[in-house]
Amino acid sequence: MSNFKLPKFANEDEEAKWWYENRELISDEFQKAAKEGRLRTGGIRRLFAEKGIPFPETKATPTPTTTIRLDPDDIAKARMQAAERGLRYQTYLKMIIHEALRKAEEEKKSAAA
């Protein structure tokens, strides 16, 4: 078992700096846990359950799934631009579509006024 403890951070900048400066330590801890068989799957729900903390359920409406065909070159560009921003390309495409729809709606309202 490891004695590794994650420190408390005053803000996100401090946390980001710590994770960057300790990336080798984190990698070593991960490899050690893998060798010891301590790695498991799951997310925040599992962590809450292990600690006996009730998980706050949200009543959000699920987002419908939509399939569209895109040019492979456009997908490649989206992947590169998303990576530059630290995003998954699907998330990035969703942001682009959302912004374009919002802008079109604003233009429609200003043209009607």
Secondary structure, 3 states (H helix, E strand, C coil): CCCCCCCCCCCHHHHHHHHHHCHHHHHHHHHHHHHHCCCCCCCHHHHHHHCCCCCCCCCCCCCCCCCCCCCHHHHHHHHHHHHHCCCCHHHHHHHHHHHHHHHHHHHHHHHHC
